[in-house]
């Protein structure tokens, strides 16, 4: 999508601090981190949100979560724990209309929803 900031990052039009990339998935450090570790993991295919997933996207979503697993192990947050969040829609705080997952870690979190 032409005006999507995440699509521009995928296409190399906007630089990012990449932590992972393969043919289907890109992960990079959030520019406005909410935790000591705050990584955004996105499918390279433009999908607006979870609500817009289609049956043909099942394999892609699996690849996103496999990438999250690899990232967690590579950066060493797999042992102490981490949180994965995807905001869906304006009321949930989704500001970029491209499916993305926040990987948050680096300090103990409360049990309440962020």
C-alpha positions as CSV (number, residue, x, y, z in Angstrom):
1,X,0.0,0.0,0.0
2,X,1.5,3.3,-1.1
3,X,0.9,5.4,2.0
4,X,1.6,2.7,4.6
5,X,4.7,3.5,6.7
6,X,5.4,-0.2,7.3
7,X,5.1,-1.0,3.6
8,X,7.7,1.8,3.0
9,X,10.0,0.2,5.6
10,X,9.5,-3.2,3.9
11,X,10.4,-1.6,0.5
12,X,13.5,0.1,1.9
13,X,12.1,3.6,1.4
14,X,12.3,4.3,5.1
15,X,15.2,3.0,7.2
16,X,14.7,0.8,10.3
17,X,16.8,-0.9,12.9
18,X,16.1,-4.5,11.7
19,X,16.5,-7.4,14.1
20,X,15.1,-10.1,11.8
21,X,14.1,-10.5,8.1
22,X,13.2,-13.3,5.9
23,X,11.1,-13.6,2.7
24,X,7.8,-13.1,4.5
25,X,8.5,-11.3,7.8
26,X,10.4,-8.2,9.0
27,X,11.1,-7.2,12.6
28,X,12.6,-4.0,13.8
29,X,13.1,-1.9,16.9
30,X,10.2,0.4,17.8
31,X,11.2,4.1,17.5
32,X,9.2,4.9,20.6
33,X,9.8,1.9,22.9
34,X,7.5,1.3,25.8
35,X,9.8,-1.3,27.4
36,X,13.5,-1.9,27.4
37,X,12.9,-4.4,24.6
38,X,10.2,-3.3,22.1
39,X,10.3,-4.9,18.7
40,X,7.7,-4.7,16.0
41,X,7.1,-7.9,13.9
42,X,5.2,-7.5,10.6
43,X,4.3,-9.6,7.6
44,X,5.7,-8.1,4.5
45,X,2.3,-8.5,2.8
46,X,0.1,-5.6,3.6
47,X,-2.8,-6.7,5.8
48,X,-4.5,-4.0,7.7
49,X,-5.3,-5.8,11.0
50,X,-6.3,-9.2,12.4
51,X,-9.8,-8.6,11.3
52,X,-8.6,-8.5,7.7
53,X,-6.9,-11.9,7.8
54,X,-8.1,-14.4,5.2
55,X,-7.9,-18.1,5.2
56,X,-5.0,-18.0,2.7
57,X,-3.0,-15.9,5.3
58,X,-2.9,-18.8,7.9
59,X,0.6,-19.9,6.8
60,X,1.9,-16.4,6.8
61,X,0.7,-15.8,10.4
62,X,2.4,-19.0,11.4
63,X,5.6,-17.7,9.9
64,X,5.2,-14.4,11.9
65,X,5.0,-16.4,15.1
66,X,7.9,-18.6,14.2
67,X,9.9,-15.4,13.6
68,X,8.8,-14.1,17.1
69,X,10.1,-17.4,18.6
70,X,13.4,-17.0,16.9
71,X,13.8,-13.4,17.8
72,X,12.9,-14.1,21.5
73,X,15.6,-16.8,21.6
74,X,18.2,-14.7,19.7
75,X,17.9,-11.7,22.0
76,X,17.6,-13.8,25.1
77,X,14.2,-13.0,26.4
78,X,12.9,-16.5,26.0
79,X,13.9,-17.5,29.6
80,X,12.6,-14.5,31.6
81,X,9.5,-13.9,29.5
82,X,8.0,-11.5,27.0
83,X,4.6,-10.2,25.9
84,X,3.2,-10.2,22.3
85,X,0.4,-7.7,21.6
86,X,-1.5,-6.8,18.4
87,X,-3.8,-3.8,18.6
88,X,-6.8,-4.2,16.3
89,X,-8.6,-1.0,15.4
90,X,-8.6,2.6,16.5
91,X,-10.3,2.0,19.9
92,X,-7.6,-0.6,20.7
93,X,-4.8,1.9,19.9
94,X,-3.8,0.7,16.4
95,X,-2.1,3.7,14.9
96,X,-0.5,2.0,11.8
97,X,-3.0,0.2,9.6
98,X,-0.7,-2.7,8.9
99,X,-0.8,-5.9,10.9
100,X,2.0,-5.9,13.4
101,X,2.9,-7.5,16.7
102,X,4.7,-5.8,19.6
103,X,7.2,-8.0,21.3
104,X,7.8,-6.4,24.8
105,X,10.4,-7.5,27.4
106,X,13.2,-6.4,29.5
107,X,11.5,-5.8,32.9
108,X,8.8,-7.5,35.0
109,X,5.3,-6.6,33.8
110,X,2.2,-6.4,35.9
111,X,-0.6,-8.9,35.3
112,X,-3.0,-6.2,34.2
113,X,-3.5,-5.5,30.5
114,X,-1.2,-2.8,29.1
